[in-house]
Amino acid sequence: MSVQRITKRVVDAAKPENATYLIRDAELKGFVLVITPYGGKSYAVDYRAGHGRRGRKRRLTIGKHGSPWTPETARREAFKLLADISSGIDPSDLRQLESKNRHSQKYATSIFPKEFLIRSRPPYVRTEVAPPNT
């Protein structure tokens, strides 16, 4: 794990090793480049959710290196995320909430629930009252 300013040259020079490793940015604390053993390179933000040392350590992936993520665009996004974190907003929780909402909306608008409701109704029962025989 080294500390240096993350630039295009640093990203291109980073080679995969036996284990995943990080290159931390010297300019923006919390901004990291993650290199996997298979050669994948992605930008992320390391932070603590909560209050100081008692908060959980978390890593939020910004995106994979390549279009649209360059070191500069990822650094700007990391700056925005770190600003949200310092104001008490946990972006990881927001992403999970958005994912759940997206999934539930997709499920609710699918055709399956309508078919289920139609098929699970009890068979038609006549509710009219016959007139008494007089």
C-alpha positions as CSV (number, residue, x, y, z in Angstrom):
1,M,0.0,0.0,0.0
2,S,1.6,3.2,-1.1
3,V,0.7,6.8,-0.9
4,Q,1.1,9.0,-3.9
5,R,-1.0,11.3,-6.1
6,I,-3.1,9.1,-8.3
7,T,-2.5,10.1,-11.9
8,K,-3.0,8.4,-15.3
9,R,0.7,7.5,-15.2
10,V,0.4,5.9,-11.8
11,V,-2.7,4.0,-12.8
12,D,-1.1,2.7,-16.0
13,A,2.1,1.7,-14.2
14,A,0.2,-0.3,-11.5
15,K,0.7,-4.0,-12.1
16,P,-1.4,-6.8,-10.6
17,E,0.1,-8.8,-7.7
18,N,-0.9,-12.0,-5.9
19,A,-3.4,-10.1,-3.7
20,T,-5.6,-7.0,-4.0
21,Y,-3.7,-3.9,-3.1
22,L,-4.4,-0.2,-2.7
23,I,-2.7,3.0,-3.8
24,R,-3.8,5.9,-1.6
25,D,-4.0,9.4,-2.9
26,A,-1.6,11.9,-1.3
27,E,-3.8,14.8,-2.2
28,L,-7.3,13.7,-1.1
29,K,-7.5,11.6,2.0
30,G,-9.7,8.6,1.6
31,F,-9.4,8.4,-2.2
32,V,-7.9,5.1,-3.3
33,L,-7.1,3.1,-6.4
34,V,-7.8,-0.6,-6.0
35,I,-5.8,-3.1,-8.1
36,T,-7.0,-6.7,-8.2
37,P,-4.9,-9.8,-8.9
38,Y,-6.6,-10.2,-12.2
39,G,-5.6,-6.7,-13.3
40,G,-8.8,-4.8,-12.6
41,K,-8.4,-1.2,-11.5
42,S,-11.1,0.8,-9.9
43,Y,-11.5,4.0,-7.9
44,A,-13.0,4.0,-4.4
45,V,-13.4,6.0,-1.2
46,D,-12.4,4.7,2.2
47,Y,-14.2,6.2,5.1
48,R,-15.7,5.6,8.5
49,A,-19.5,5.6,8.8
50,G,-20.6,7.1,12.1
51,H,-18.6,9.1,14.6
52,G,-14.8,9.0,14.3
53,R,-12.9,5.9,15.4
54,R,-16.1,4.2,16.6
55,G,-17.6,4.3,13.1
56,R,-17.5,1.3,10.8
57,K,-14.8,1.3,8.2
58,R,-16.3,1.2,4.7
59,R,-15.2,1.3,1.1
60,L,-17.4,2.7,-1.6
61,T,-16.5,1.9,-5.2
62,I,-16.7,4.9,-7.5
63,G,-16.2,3.0,-10.7
64,K,-13.8,1.0,-12.9
65,H,-10.8,2.8,-14.5
66,G,-11.7,3.7,-18.1
67,S,-14.5,5.7,-19.7
68,P,-15.9,7.7,-18.0
69,W,-13.7,7.4,-15.0
70,T,-10.3,9.0,-15.2
71,P,-8.2,9.8,-12.1
72,E,-9.4,13.4,-12.2
73,T,-13.1,12.7,-12.6
74,A,-12.9,10.0,-9.9
75,R,-11.1,12.4,-7.6
76,R,-13.9,15.0,-8.1
77,E,-16.6,12.4,-7.4
78,A,-14.6,11.3,-4.3
79,F,-14.5,14.9,-3.1
80,K,-18.3,15.1,-3.4
81,L,-18.8,11.8,-1.6
82,L,-16.4,12.8,1.2
83,A,-18.3,16.1,1.6
84,D,-21.5,14.2,2.0
85,I,-19.8,11.9,4.5
86,S,-18.5,14.8,6.6
87,S,-22.1,16.2,6.7
88,G,-23.4,12.9,8.1
89,I,-24.8,11.3,5.0
90,D,-23.6,7.7,4.4
91,P,-23.5,7.2,0.6
92,S,-23.3,3.5,0.9
93,D,-26.6,3.3,2.7
94,L,-28.1,5.6,0.1
95,R,-27.0,3.3,-2.7
96,Q,-28.5,0.3,-0.9
97,L,-31.8,2.1,-0.4
98,E,-31.9,3.1,-4.1
99,S,-31.1,-0.5,-5.1
100,K,-34.0,-1.8,-3.0
101,N,-36.4,0.8,-4.3
102,R,-35.4,0.0,-7.9
103,H,-35.8,-3.7,-7.3
104,S,-39.2,-3.3,-5.6
105,Q,-40.5,-1.0,-8.3
106,K,-39.4,-3.5,-11.0
107,Y,-41.1,-6.3,-9.1
108,A,-44.3,-4.3,-8.5
109,T,-44.6,-3.4,-12.2
110,S,-43.9,-6.8,-13.6
111,I,-46.6,-9.0,-14.9
112,F,-46.1,-11.7,-12.2
113,P,-48.1,-10.1,-9.4
114,K,-51.1,-9.4,-11.6
115,E,-51.2,-13.0,-12.8
116,F,-50.7,-14.2,-9.2
117,L,-53.6,-12.2,-8.0
118,I,-55.8,-13.4,-10.8
119,R,-54.9,-17.1,-10.3
120,S,-55.0,-17.0,-6.5
121,R,-58.6,-15.7,-6.3
122,P,-61.1,-18.2,-5.1
123,P,-63.4,-19.5,-7.8
124,Y,-66.5,-17.4,-8.7
125,V,-69.1,-17.8,-6.0
126,R,-72.6,-16.6,-6.7
127,T,-73.5,-14.0,-4.1
128,E,-77.0,-13.2,-5.2
129,V,-79.8,-14.3,-2.9
130,A,-82.5,-16.3,-4.7
131,P,-86.0,-15.2,-4.0
132,P,-88.0,-17.3,-1.6
133,N,-90.3,-19.9,-3.1
134,T,-93.8,-18.8,-2.4
